[in-house]
Amino acid sequence: MDAALTAFQARAGYQFSNAVLLREALTHRSQAYVDRNDKPFHNQRLEFLGDAVLGTIIAEAMFAAFPDDAEGVLSRKLVALVNGETLAAVAKSLGIGDVLDMSESEEKHGGRGLQSNLEDACEAVIGAIYLDGGLDAARSFVMRHWQSHIAALAHLRKDPKTELQEVVQAQGWPLPHYEVVATEGPAHAPIFTIRVHVQGQEGVDASGANKKQAEREAAARMLAQLESHLKVTV
């Protein structure tokens, strides 16, 4: 293994037993070739696996780190932690762009710094670590390099109804509208289901032991939907 890949493993904090997996994770599709088994050799399949592994690890970490957060707030944080911007930031901190194997044409057109290339390669590295060392090894890698990003989200505890109102106002939209769509359970312990409507979005439902709780959860889920679908920063 060359010095650049050795140095990369030191930055990553993980030493591969199977060096082929690392090379595959760092091979851009522009440099793909067919291996001895007639299979394409590039990082797209590992990227697919790494995406799923990352989501599981981050969800588990947030569940433990934010015990008071509602499901909608956790969803928003998950979106922020697995999106392309965060993946590219981690990739840059690891110097992934410097060790990507890509075509001369891809490199000439700025491929080493392209966010999509960086995020794909970062997820592929996670997938490769998972295959090489198992879930514990992948978890150790992710927690080492995502810890500061997880900590940075601790501030996302403002009332979600207030945040949703601020977001829609910033977009120039009408204020969110909440409606009761169902009331279930006994009279002494009813469960309310609230639907929140935002211009141009499908209504989002949430339930709670009282209307305020259900409205907060519905607002948090709508914020997650807006962040995921519209790339709104919230």
C-alpha positions as CSV (number, residue, x, y, z in Angstrom):
1,M,0.0,0.0,0.0
2,D,1.4,3.4,-0.9
3,A,2.2,6.1,1.6
4,A,-0.8,8.2,0.8
5,L,-3.2,5.4,1.7
6,T,-1.2,4.6,4.8
7,A,-1.5,8.2,5.9
8,F,-5.2,8.3,5.1
9,Q,-5.8,5.3,7.3
10,A,-3.9,7.1,10.1
11,R,-6.2,10.1,9.7
12,A,-9.3,7.9,9.6
13,G,-8.2,6.0,12.7
14,Y,-8.8,2.6,11.1
15,Q,-6.3,0.1,9.6
16,F,-7.8,-2.1,6.9
17,S,-7.1,-5.8,6.9
18,N,-8.4,-6.0,3.3
19,A,-6.7,-3.3,1.4
20,V,-8.8,-4.0,-1.7
21,L,-11.9,-2.7,0.1
22,L,-10.2,0.6,0.8
23,R,-9.0,0.9,-2.8
24,E,-12.6,0.2,-4.0
25,A,-14.0,2.8,-1.6
26,L,-11.6,5.4,-3.0
27,T,-12.1,4.6,-6.7
28,H,-14.4,7.0,-8.5
29,R,-16.6,5.7,-11.2
30,S,-14.7,7.6,-13.8
31,Q,-11.8,5.3,-13.1
32,A,-13.8,2.2,-12.9
33,Y,-12.7,-1.1,-14.5
34,V,-13.9,-4.7,-14.5
35,D,-12.1,-7.0,-12.1
36,R,-11.2,-10.7,-12.5
37,N,-14.8,-11.7,-11.7
38,D,-16.2,-9.4,-14.4
39,K,-17.6,-7.0,-11.8
40,P,-17.2,-3.2,-12.0
41,F,-14.6,-1.9,-9.6
42,H,-15.6,1.5,-8.2
43,N,-17.2,2.9,-5.0
44,Q,-20.9,3.1,-5.8
45,R,-22.0,-0.2,-4.3
46,L,-20.0,0.6,-1.1
47,E,-21.5,4.0,-1.0
48,F,-25.0,2.4,-1.0
49,L,-24.0,0.2,1.9
50,G,-22.3,3.0,3.8
51,D,-25.3,5.3,3.6
52,A,-27.4,2.7,5.4
53,V,-24.7,1.9,8.0
54,L,-24.2,5.6,8.7
55,G,-27.9,6.3,9.1
56,T,-28.2,3.4,11.6
57,I,-25.2,4.5,13.7
58,I,-26.2,8.2,13.8
59,A,-29.8,7.3,14.7
60,E,-28.5,5.1,17.6
61,A,-26.1,7.8,18.7
62,M,-28.8,10.5,18.8
63,F,-31.3,8.3,20.6
64,A,-28.7,8.0,23.4
65,A,-27.4,11.6,23.2
66,F,-30.8,13.4,23.2
67,P,-33.2,11.5,25.5
68,D,-35.6,14.4,25.8
69,D,-36.0,15.0,22.0
70,A,-39.2,14.1,20.3
71,E,-39.2,11.9,17.2
72,G,-39.6,14.9,14.9
73,V,-36.6,16.7,16.4
74,L,-34.5,13.6,16.1
75,S,-35.6,13.3,12.5
76,R,-34.3,16.8,11.8
77,K,-31.0,16.1,13.4
78,L,-30.6,12.9,11.5
79,V,-31.2,14.7,8.2
80,A,-28.6,17.3,9.2
81,L,-26.0,14.7,10.1
82,V,-26.2,12.4,7.1
83,N,-26.7,15.1,4.4
84,G,-24.2,15.8,1.7
85,E,-22.8,19.0,3.4
86,T,-21.8,17.1,6.6
87,L,-20.4,14.1,4.7
88,A,-18.3,16.5,2.5
89,A,-17.1,18.3,5.6
90,V,-15.9,15.0,7.2
91,A,-14.4,13.9,3.8
92,K,-12.4,17.2,3.6
93,S,-11.2,16.8,7.2
94,L,-9.9,13.3,6.2
95,G,-8.4,14.5,3.0
96,I,-10.4,12.0,1.0
97,G,-10.3,14.1,-2.1
98,D,-6.5,13.9,-2.2
99,V,-6.5,10.0,-2.4
100,L,-9.5,9.5,-4.7
101,D,-8.6,7.5,-7.8
102,M,-10.3,9.2,-10.7
103,S,-9.8,9.9,-14.4
104,E,-7.7,12.8,-15.6
105,S,-10.8,14.4,-17.1
106,E,-12.7,14.2,-13.8
107,E,-9.7,15.7,-11.9
108,K,-9.3,18.4,-14.5
109,H,-12.9,19.5,-14.0
110,G,-12.5,19.8,-10.2
111,G,-13.5,16.3,-9.2
112,R,-11.3,16.1,-6.1
113,G,-13.3,19.0,-4.5
114,L,-16.7,18.2,-5.9
115,Q,-19.2,17.7,-3.0
116,S,-21.0,14.7,-4.6
117,N,-17.7,12.9,-5.1
118,L,-16.6,13.6,-1.5
119,E,-19.9,12.5,0.1
120,D,-20.0,9.3,-2.0
121,A,-16.5,8.4,-1.2
122,C,-17.0,9.1,2.5
123,E,-20.1,6.8,2.6
124,A,-18.1,4.2,0.6
125,V,-15.3,4.3,3.2
126,I,-17.9,3.6,6.0
127,G,-19.3,0.7,4.0
128,A,-15.8,-0.6,3.5
129,I,-14.9,-0.4,7.2
130,Y,-18.2,-2.2,8.0
131,L,-17.3,-5.1,5.7
132,D,-13.7,-5.1,6.8
133,G,-14.2,-4.8,10.6
134,G,-17.9,-5.1,11.4
135,L,-20.4,-2.7,12.9
136,D,-18.3,-1.9,15.9
137,A,-15.5,-0.7,13.7
138,A,-17.8,1.4,11.6
139,R,-19.4,2.8,14.7
140,S,-16.0,3.8,16.2
141,F,-15.1,5.6,12.9
142,V,-18.4,7.4,12.7
143,M,-18.4,8.5,16.3
144,R,-14.8,9.7,16.1
145,H,-15.5,11.9,13.0
146,W,-19.1,12.9,13.6
147,Q,-18.9,13.7,17.3
148,S,-18.4,17.5,16.9
149,H,-21.3,17.6,14.4
150,I,-23.6,15.8,16.8
151,A,-22.6,18.2,19.6
152,A,-23.3,21.2,17.4
153,L,-27.0,20.1,17.1
154,A,-27.6,20.2,20.8
155,H,-29.0,23.8,20.4
156,L,-31.9,22.5,18.3
157,R,-34.3,22.5,21.2
158,K,-36.3,25.6,20.5
159,D,-40.0,25.0,20.5
160,P,-40.7,23.5,17.0
161,K,-43.8,25.5,16.5
162,T,-41.8,28.7,16.9
163,E,-39.1,27.4,14.6
164,L,-41.7,26.4,12.0
165,Q,-43.3,29.8,12.1
166,E,-39.9,31.5,11.6
167,V,-39.1,29.2,8.7
168,V,-42.4,29.8,6.8
169,Q,-42.2,33.6,7.4
170,A,-38.7,33.6,6.0
171,Q,-40.0,31.9,2.9
172,G,-42.8,34.5,2.6
173,W,-45.5,31.9,3.1
174,P,-48.7,32.1,5.2
175,L,-48.5,30.9,8.8
176,P,-48.8,27.2,9.5
177,H,-52.4,26.0,10.2
178,Y,-53.1,23.3,12.7
179,E,-56.3,21.2,12.8
180,V,-57.5,18.3,15.0
181,V,-58.1,15.3,12.7
182,A,-58.8,12.7,15.4
183,T,-59.5,12.2,19.1
184,E,-59.2,8.7,20.5
185,G,-59.1,6.9,23.8
186,P,-61.2,7.4,27.0
187,A,-62.4,10.7,28.1
188,H,-60.0,10.8,31.0
189,A,-57.0,10.1,28.8
190,P,-57.7,11.2,25.2
191,I,-55.1,11.0,22.4
192,F,-55.2,13.9,20.0
193,T,-54.0,13.7,16.4
194,I,-53.1,17.1,14.9
195,R,-52.3,17.9,11.2
196,V,-50.2,20.9,10.3
197,H,-50.5,22.5,6.9
198,V,-47.8,24.6,5.3
199,Q,-48.1,26.2,1.8
200,G,-47.0,23.8,-0.9
201,Q,-46.5,20.8,1.4
202,E,-48.4,17.7,2.2
203,G,-50.0,17.9,5.7
204,V,-48.1,16.2,8.5
205,D,-49.8,14.4,11.4
206,A,-48.7,13.7,14.9
207,S,-50.4,12.5,18.1
208,G,-50.1,13.5,21.8
209,A,-51.8,13.3,25.2
210,N,-52.8,17.0,24.7
211,K,-53.2,19.3,21.7
212,K,-50.1,21.3,22.5
213,Q,-47.9,18.2,22.6
214,A,-49.4,17.0,19.3
215,E,-48.9,20.4,17.7
216,R,-45.3,20.5,18.7
217,E,-44.6,17.0,17.4
218,A,-46.4,17.8,14.1
219,A,-44.4,21.0,13.7
220,A,-41.1,19.1,14.4
221,R,-42.1,16.6,11.7
222,M,-42.9,19.3,9.2
223,L,-39.5,21.0,9.9
224,A,-37.8,17.6,9.1
225,Q,-39.9,17.4,5.9
226,L,-39.0,20.9,4.8
227,E,-35.3,20.4,5.5
228,S,-35.2,17.1,3.7
229,H,-37.3,18.0,0.6
230,L,-36.7,21.7,0.2
231,K,-33.2,22.0,1.5
232,V,-34.4,24.7,3.9
233,T,-31.9,25.3,6.7
234,V,-33.7,25.2,10.1
